[in-house]
């Protein structure tokens, strides 16, 4: 017989904290923010601990909560607290404050950051269906079909960002106590890091940069907007507001602060009225640079995905965030507090953005991965009318409209791929066939990528597909008919995170001997070998059919189209027409831009060169 006591059903087995009176919970929350105490708050605590008769000594020295951590037995003696035993008792009472501030944490073993400690409130957030959903959304979307190691998900990335956010804000707090960073501030920054990606859809960026724009061309929806909505939903349906208050958060201010860190100012009216944020005052502006830095792009989100993605992709990571943590410092810049670093770290920051660019070229914008995401997008579009997801109040939503209802969106993950692939519905036959081709590796052909002289807009893509189908040579002996729908034209934008601008121009640096004064460091001061342009566009063209004769015809159309539009020589295609590419002078392997100037000086005009090119084209076209 089992003699163990069974818990009474009328008394749920819950934490004893729930049975504490509200005033006691409030007082414990206040204790965790002792750094914000004034002189009278300190004296009140001493009285509570039985040391009230020494309160005047603390008043005489104007001792606030900021200075409590720095008190020693010697300093108490100088304050006039003579008995040694009393001084030790006071120090013992003060040590309770540190213990209360450091709540019991849970440890996770992360392959990137090692053993990471998470605050109990963060664990409560993680243990919700809305956060657990991130286990089923691939961090790199379609790249997993190219890189076998890229199997990691948004779940572990979010834990890493929450951890790093805490690391950075705690470093600043310990290094600069005068910043008055409270435990509330630290906890809110950690929550923002943990929840910043709640709004990602199936296959991550494929959903908000490819699928949603196809379904709603005028929509400005981004995953950050959904992260805010999902965070509100998470807090509401899991009744977390009382839990947050138990842990010392002040609502709704701290909720505003968390959401503003994720997606920027929430009130557009405030944007034109000076300081645009509600959650924290302007003297704590630096806190908004930790999770998603709109000023320089240097934030813990990038630190984690650089390290994590490189690890899983098998690509070296040239950026060491540990050094930034050691040298990070808040300084006054144009009247505002900004996170700065040592001047010797400027090279490390250039390495960071170079790593970002390298990851985009080698992995994020990989041609096969991009083809697969293009095919998944087309499958989702065809399946859109036939996939139904139940949301709040029993209302049904499609893949694209689920973003308007967080209960439905919680159910939308990468699993929709398998839902379509393994369906038997005739309505999903077209979408199922596209996904089947992906699993069998019957992919669209990559005709190549090229670049235009001027910036391209998305509205041109449909027109270009029509041009590609019509762009036939005069002597077409193949008799192949190509349709605009056979071509897929995509624009690949790559930059350092701030379009054409160098983000490091917004960064400020301090010197070892003058840590309160900052300066800019220009690119030329660092190295003459750094890039002078920080953004570029690539035009990629894919072809849906796979039979050899049709592909050859499309290949010739594509090269002629590039020549007619004065694009750069096609590169990186599965097959390029070698007999056509030399026709354009600038496409020749030994072409030198100085040749044109020399030809002109030698009596041969540029016009004559162009005439020669046109004659060569006429012989084939």
N, C-alpha and C positions, 0 to 999 in steps of 0.2 A: 504494500500500500504506500502511496506517495503522501507523506505527511507535510509536504511543503505547503505553506500558506498560499491560498489563492487571493489575489487582490479583490476587494469588494467592488462589485460592478457599479455601485452607486457613488463610488469615489474613484474617478479615473486616475490612472497612474501617470501623473504629470509632474512637471517640475514644481518644486516648492515655491519658486518665484511667483507663481500665479496666485498664491495665497497670501502674499505680502500685501499689506495695506498700500493704497496709492501713494500716501505721503512718504512711505519708506522707499518705494521704488523711485520716486522723484528725487529723494535725497541721495540715493546711491548713484543715480544718473548725474547729479550735480557734483558728487565727489570725483567722478571720472573727468570732469572738466576743471580740475583745481587750478590749471594754468591760467584760467580766466578770473580767478578770485581777486577781489580787492582786499584791503587791509582788514576790514571788518569780517569778511568771510573767513579769513585765516584765524582771527581771534575767536570766531564762533566755533570753528572746528577744534581749536585748542581747549575751549571750555567744554565741548562735548567729550573730549578725551580726558578731562580732569585736570587740565593745566591752565585753567582760567585765570589764576592769580598772576600769571606771567604775560597776560595779554597786553598790558601797557608797554612792556619791553618791546613787543613786536610793533605796537603802534608808534613808539618813538623812532624806530628804525624804518617806518613805513614799509613793512614787509608784506608784499603781495604774493599771490600764488606762483608767479613766475620764479621768484627767488627761493622757493622752498626746496627745490632739488639741490640747490647749491649750499645749503646749510650744513655745517660740520660742527663737531663738538667744540672746536676751537672758536668758531665764530659765535656760537651760543655763549661761550664764556666771555667773549668781548662784549656781548650785548648786556652782560650783567646777570646772567643766570648762573649763579655761583655753584650750587651743589652739583657734583659730578653725576650723581644718580639721577637727578632731575633732567639734566641735559641728555643723558642716554635714553630716559623714558620719552622725552619729546621726540628724539630722533626715531625711536621705535614707532611712535604714533604716526610720524610723517611717512615712514616706510610703508604703512598700510595703504597710503594713497597710491603708491606705485603699483602695489599688488591689485588694488581695485581697478586701476586703469588697465592693467594687463589681464584681461579676462581669459579664461581657459580656451585654448585654441585647438583646432583639429589639424592634423598633419597629413598632407598628401605627398606622395612620391611622384614627382614630375620628371620626365626624362631630360628636360631642358634646364630647369632651375633647381633640381634636386628636391630635398624635403622642404616643402613650403607650408607655412602655418596660415590658417585661415580663421578669421574671427567667427564666433558662433553665429552672428547675424548673417554673415556671408554664407555659412553652411545652410542656414534656414532657407535662404534664397535659392541656393543650388539644389536643394531637395524639393523643388517644385516642378510640376509637369512642364511649365513654360521654359524653365532653364534646362531641364533634362532633354527637351526637344533638340537642343543644340548637339547632342550626341549623334544625331542622324542627319547632319548637314556637313558635307565635306568642306573643309577649309579652302581647298583649291579647286573645287568644282570639277570640271572635266579633265583637269590635269592628272587626276588619278588614273585615267585611261591611258596615260602616256608614261607617267612615272610610278612604278609599282610601289614605291615607299610612301607616296603622298596620300596615305590613308587616314591622316589625322583630321579631326573635326573641329567645329567652332567651339565645342564644349571645353576641350583642354586649352585652346587658345584663350578663351575668356577667363579661365582660372589663372593662366599665366599673366594676363594683363591686370587682373585684380591684385595679384601678388606684387607685380612690379610697381603698380601705382602706390601701394602701401610702402614699398621700399624707398621710393623717391621722396614721398612727402615726409616720411619719418626721418630720412637723412637731412632734409631741410630743417625740420623741427629741432633736431638735436644740434645741428651745426649753427643755427641761428634762432635761439630762444626768443629773441626780440620780435620775431614774426608772429608770435602768439598763436601758433597753430594748435588748435584744440584737438582732443580725441574725437570730437564730432566731425571736425574737418577731415581727419585721417580716415575715419570710417566711411564718410560720404564719398571721398575720392576712391576708396577701395570698391565700394558698391558700384560707382560709375564705371570703373574699369571692368568689373565682373559682368555688368549688364550692357555694355556698349554694343554688343553684337546680337542682342535678342531678336532684332528685326530681320535678320537674314532669311532669305527664302531658299528653296531648293537649289542646290549647286551654287550657293553663295552669290558671287557677283554676276554670274550668268543671269540670275533671276531679275536683278534690278537694272542691269545695264544692257541686256539683250531681250529678255522675254517681255517685261512690262512695257518698254518703249515700243515694241512691235504691237502689243495689244492696245496700248493707249499712247499714241504718238505725242499727244499734248500734255501728258501727265508729267509732273515734276516729282513724283514719288521716289524716295530713296530709302534704303534700309534703316538709316538713322531715324527717320520719321516713324517707321514701324517699331524701332527699338523703344522709343518713348511710349507708344501706345501699348506695346507688350509689357513694359515695365509697370505702367499703371494697372494693367489687367492682372499682372502677377501679384502686385501688392493687394489689390482688391479681393480677388477670388480666394487668396490664401490667408486673408485677414492678418496681414503683416504689420499694419500700422501700430497696433498696441505693442507688438514685439519690438518694433523700431524704437518706440518711445521708452520701452523698458531698458533698451540699450543706450539711452541718452540722446537720441535724435529729437529734434524739435520740428514738428510738422505744422504747416506745410512747407516751411522755409527750406528744410533739408531735402525734401522731395524735389522742390524746384531746382536746388543746387545740383542734385544728382542728374536730373534731366538736362540741365543747361550744359553740363560737362560733356554729355553724349552728343547733343545736337545743336549746341549754341543757344543764343537767346530765344526764349519761347514767346515773348511779347514783342511783336514787330513795332508797336508804338514807341517802346523804349529805345529802339535803335537810333532814333533821331533826337533823343533827349539825354545825351551824354552817356553815362554808364548804363549799358543795356541789360545787365544781369540783376536778377532779384535775389538769388540764393545767397550771395556773399557780397560784401561792400567792395569798393574799388581798391582799398588797401590790401585786399587778398586776391587781387587779379591773377597772381601767379598760379593759383590753384587751378585755374582754367586751362593751364598749359601742360597739364600732366597726362591726361587720358587722350585727348584729341586737341593737339596744338594747332590752332588756326593761324598763329603768328609765324612760326618757323617750320612747322611740320615735324619737329623733333619731339616725339612723345613715346610713352611706354607701349602703346599699341604696336608701333613699328618695331620697337625693340624685341617684343615677343615674336611677332610673325617673321621677322628676319631670322632670328635664331631657330625658331621651330620649323619654318619652311626649309631653310638650308639643311637642317638636320635630316628631315624626311626626304628631301630631294637628292641628297648627296652632293650638295653644292657648298663650297667653302663660304663662311661668313667672315667678312673682313672687319666687321664693326664689333667693338667690345663695349657694351653698355655699362659694365662695372666701372670703367674709368670715368664715364660721365657721372655716375652716382657719386664718385669720390670728389669730383671737382664742381658739382652743381652748387650754385649759390644764387640767392635772390638779390638783385641790385635795382637801384632806381634808374630807370631809363625814360627820359622825357616825362618825368613826373609820375610814372607808373612803375610798379614792382614787376620785374620780369626775371625769369630763370635764365641765368647766364652760366658760362663755364670759363675755364682758364684759356688764355690765348694759345697755349701749346696744344690744345685739343682740337684746333680748327681742322687739322689734317684728318683726325679721327672722324669728324663730322662729314667731311667730304667722302671718306670711305663709306660712311653710312648711306649716303645718297647714291654712291656708286653701286653699293650692294643692292639697293632698291632697283636701280636701272638694270643691273645684271639679272636680277630675278625676273623682271618683266621680259627681258629679251630671251632668256633661256627657258623659262617655265610658264609664267603667267600668260604670256602672249605666244606660247609655242604654237606653231602652225597646225599641228595635228590636234592638239588640245582645243584650239579655237575652232577647228572644223567640227569636232565632236560636239562642242557646246552649241555651235550653229545648228547641227542636226537635232540635238535635244530640244532646242528652242522651237524648231519647226514642228517636232513631234508634239510638244506641249500645246502649240497653237492649234494643231489639228484636233487634239484631244480636248481642248478647252470647253466646247459645248457639252461634252459627255461625261466629264468628271465632276461629281457633286460632293461637296463637303458640308456637313451639317455644322451650323454655327449657333449663336445664341438664339434662344426662343424658337428653336427648331428650324430656323431659316436656312435654306440651302445656298451654297456659294460655289463658284467655279474656281479654277486655279488662280486666275488673275483677280477676281473680286474678293477672294479670301483675305486680301490685305486690308479690307474694310471692316473685318470682324475678327477680333483677336481669339475668340474661341475656335473659330474655323481655322485661323492661321496657325494656331498651336498644333493642329493636326496635319499641316502641310510641310512635309520634309522631302528629302531625296527619295523616299519610298515610292513617290508617285511614278518614278521611272519604272520600277518593277510592277507597279499596279497596272500600268499601260502594257508593258512587255508581256506579262503573263495573263492578260485579259483574254476572254474568248468572244467579246462583243464585236459584232460586225461594224458597229459605229466607230470603233477604235482601230479598224484594220490598217488605215493609212499610217496613223501614228505608230502603231505596233510594228509595222514593216520598217519604218525609219530606225526605231530603236533596235530591232533585230539586226539590221545592217551594221549598227555600231558594234554589237556583241560579236558579229562575224567579221568585223573589220572591213566591211565593204563601205569605205568612206568616200566622201566627195574628194575629187582631185584638186590639189592646190596648183593652179596655173602659175602662180608667182606673186611677188609683191613688188611694188614700185612706189615712187614718190612724186608728188606734184610740186610745182614751183610755188604755188599759193596754197593757203590753208583751205581745206575741203570742208564742206558742210554736208550733213547727213541727207539733206533733201536732194542731193545730186545722185544718190546711189541708184534709185530706180531708173533714172534717165540713163545712167551709165550701163545698166544691165541691158537696156534696149539697144544702146550703141554697140555693145559687145556682140550682140546677136546679128547685127546688120553689117558689122565691119568686115566684109568679105573681100579677098583679093579678086582682081578682075579675071585672072586665069584660075578659076576654081574647078579642078578636075575631079573633086571628090564627091560632089553632088550631095553634100550633107546639109540638112536644114537645121539650124539652131534657133532655139526660142529664148526670149529674155528670161523666162523662168528657169532655164538651165544654169544660169549664172548667179552667183552670190557675190556681191561686192561688199566688203567690210572696210571700215576705217579703224585703224589701230592708233590710238593716241598714247604716246609715251613721253613722260616728263619726270621732273624731280619732285613733283607733288604740288607745284605752284605754277603750272602751265609754263609760260616762257621765262618766268623769273627764277633767279637763283635764290633758293630759300635761305641760304646762309647769310645773305645780305641783311636779313632781318634779325640775325643772331647777334648778341653782344658778348664781348669777352672782357675779362678782367685780368690784371697782372698780379703776380704773387705779392708784390710789395704794396699794391694799391687795390685791395679787394673791393673797395666801395666805388671805384671809378671804372667805367666801361668804355669800350671803343668798338668800332667795326673793323673787320679785317677783310680787305678786298681780295678778290681771287688772284690778282697778280702778285700780291704779297706772299701768297702761299706757294704757288708753283706756276711756271709758264706752260706746264703740260696739262692743266685743267681745262675742261670744255668751256667754250665761249657761248654755246647755245645749250639750253636746258629743256628743250621740247622738240619733238618731231612727230610727223604723221607718216604712217605707212598705209598704202592702199593694197589690200589683198583681194584676189579674185579666185573663187572656188567654182568648180564645175561639177554638176550633180551626176551626169552620166559617166559610165566607166568603159564602154566599148572603145577599143583602140582607135578605130577610124574617126569616131565622133570626137574623141579627146584630141586627136591630132588637128582636126579642123578648128576646135575651140582654141587650141594653143596658137595657131596661126592668127586667128581673129584677135586674140589677146595681145600678141606682140604688135600687130598693126595698130590696134587701138592705143597702145602706149606711145607709139611713134606719132600718131595723129594728134594726140593730146600733149605732146612734148613732155612726157613723163620720163623719169630716169629709166635706165636699162633694167628690165625685169630680173629679179633675183629670187633665189630660194624656192623655185618651183619644182614640182615633181618631174616636170619635163619642159624644157624651153626650146623653142625652134632655133637651132644653132645657125641655120642658113639665113635667118632673117636678122638676127641681132646685130651683125656688123654694119647694117645699112645706115645706121645713124652714127655720124662721126664721133659724137661724144660717148657712144657705147663701146668704141674700140678699146681693147685691153691696154694699149699703150698710149691712150689719149692723154694729152697734157693741155690744160686750159691755156697755157702760154702759146700753144701752137697757133691759135686763131690770131693772136696779136702779131706773131712772127709772119704768118701768111700775109696779113694785111700790109706789113712793112715791106715785104718782099715783092709786092706788086699783085699778089693774088688776093682778090677781094673776098670778103665773107659771102657776098652774093654768089660768086662763082662756086664757092664750096657748096653752098646750098643747092645750086643748079645741078652739080654733080650728084648730090644725094638724091634729088628728085628723079634724075634719070635712072639711077640704080633702082629706086623703088618702082618706077614705071615698068621696068623689065619683068618684075615679078608680080606686081599688082595691077 
